[in-house]
Structure formats: C-alpha cells, structure tokens
Amino acid sequence: MQYPPQLVKLLKRAVEIVLEKEGLPPGAEVSIVLVDDEQIRTYNAHYRGIDKPTDVLSFPQFAPGENPEMEMGEYPLGDIMVSLERAAVQAADHGHSLTREVVYLVVHGLYHLLGYRHESPPQQRVMRAREKRTLSHLGLEEDM
C-alpha cells in the first residue's frame, strides 16, 4: 500500500525530533507498521492477552535499562504498529485529521519504545508533555 508522501515525511520527521530530543544516536531505527483492526487485535491478544483492537502497540528491541552497543551505525529501537481503523475513529472523535492522529500514535508508541509509561498521573504528565512538544515542532499541536 502506498501512503501519502506528506504522512511519510511527517512520520520520519517526528521520529527524528523524538530521537534528537532524547539524545539518541542518529543511527537509531524504528519500524512503523500500519495495519487494520483485525491485525492489531491478533497482536494485542497474543502479546498482551487482550482480545480486542487497540490503536497502537510498541515492541521494543531491548529491555528497559539495557544499553546495547551499536553495530555498523545501526541502533534498532523496535517496532510500532498502528491501526488505521482505530486512528480514523479517534481522529473523528477528536475533530482532527487522520494524518495528525497517525503521527500522534507513532510518537506515543515511540516514547513507549524509549521506556516512557503513563500508568500514574506523574508518568502521564511527563509522557504527554514530550508528545505535545514533538507535535508542536511539527505544527500539529492541539490539546491532548
């Protein structure tokens, strides 16, 4: 499937911004997979034991605190899977574009790859502030 060049460009730039702000090396890599609800439901059931679709899943390459050595300029962080169906519903619910929602979900997933969580209010404030900063750099700011 071919995706709009604007979306691809925004996703690349979003990843670059997060990696730069978090002090990661330029060789860091992230895989982004855009799927439908059924595909993400399968992964959600298998890896999280939750048999329903979700908006985004993150699969880190390394455990939290693990500091792998880069090989030949590569630094794989992991994979981010986004349901385009969930993203479309959420975009409509929030009154913004599908592009903006997909970029937000990738940024959210990337922060999870980097070890950020949002289970407690303090964790959520930290993660949301970083997400908002990234979206602001992209001109996609709005209340989150």
N, C-alpha and C positions, 0 to 999 in steps of 0.2 A: 504494500500500500504506500502511495506517495502522500506525504504530508505537506501542508502549505510551507513554502520557504520561510515565511515570517515566523511560524511556530518553531521550526528547526533552529532558526537564528536566535530567537528568544531563549530557547532551552539551552543552547550552547552558552550564550552569554550569562544566563542565570547560574549555570554550573561554574563558569569562570569566576563570577563575582563571589559566590559562596566559598570556593576554594581559596581565592585570594584573601578574603576577609578572615578566613580561619587559619591562614598561614600554611596551607598545604602546598606541596611542590607542583610545579607546572605540569609534570608528567602524570598527575593523578587522573584516573579514568573512572567513568561511571557509565553503566549500560542502562538505557532507558527503553522500556518495552511498553507500547500502548496496546491494550487488549480490550476485550468486551467483558461484560459482567460474568458470563459463564466461565471464561478462562480465569479471571481473578478469583471467582468463587472456588474453583478447584484448588488453586494455590492456597487460598485462605483456609480452606478445610484441611488440606494436607499439612501445612506448616503451623497453623495457629489453632486448629481444632474448631474453627468457626465456619460452619457450612452455610455461608451466605456471601454475597458480593460485598466488596469494600471499595473505597476509592483509590487507595494507594497501599502498596506493600514495598518494604525495603528488605533487601537481602545483603547484609554486609559480608564482605570478603573476609574480614578479620574480626575477632572477638574484641569487645571493648578493652582498651588498655594495651592491646597487642600492638607492637610497633614494628611492622615488617620492613625489611630492607628493600629499597627499590632495585629492580633488576633492569638494566639496559634502558633507563629512563621511564619505565612503566611503574605505576603505582595504582593497582586496581582497588577501588573502594568498595565496589559491589554493584548490585542491580536494583533498579527502581521499576516497579510495574504499576501502571496507571490504567484504570478502567475508564475508557472514553464515555461509556454509557453513564456511569456514576458522575463523571465530570460534567456531562451535559445537564443532568438533573440539578446538580449543585450550582452550576453557573446560572441556570434559570431561577433557582431559589434565591440566589444572592443578587440577581439582576446585573450580572456582568457577562463578558464573552466567554465562550468555551476556551479560547486561547489563553485568557487570563487564568482560568481555573486549572487548566493543564499545567501551566507554568507554576502556579502556586503548589499544586500537588507534587510536582517534581522537586521543587525547593523543599517542601515539607519532608518528602522522602529522603532527600539528600542530607538534611540535618539529622534524620534518624540514622543514616549510614555513619554519620560522624559521631554518633553516641548521644545525641540530644533526645530527651524524653519529655512528655507532658502529662505525666500521671499526677503530679502535685501542682497546686497553684504557682509556687515559685518556679518550678521547671517549665510550666506552661508560659509564664511571663517571659522567661529567657528565650525560649524557642520562638514564640510569637514575635518578639522584638527583632530577632535575627531574620525571620521570614519577611517581616514588614520592611526592614532595611533593604533586603535584596530586591523585593518588588518595587520599592521606591527607586532604586538605582535603574530599574528597567522601565520606569514610568508607568507602572501598573499598581500604584498604591491605592489603597482604599481601606476602610475599616475592616478588621479581620476578627 
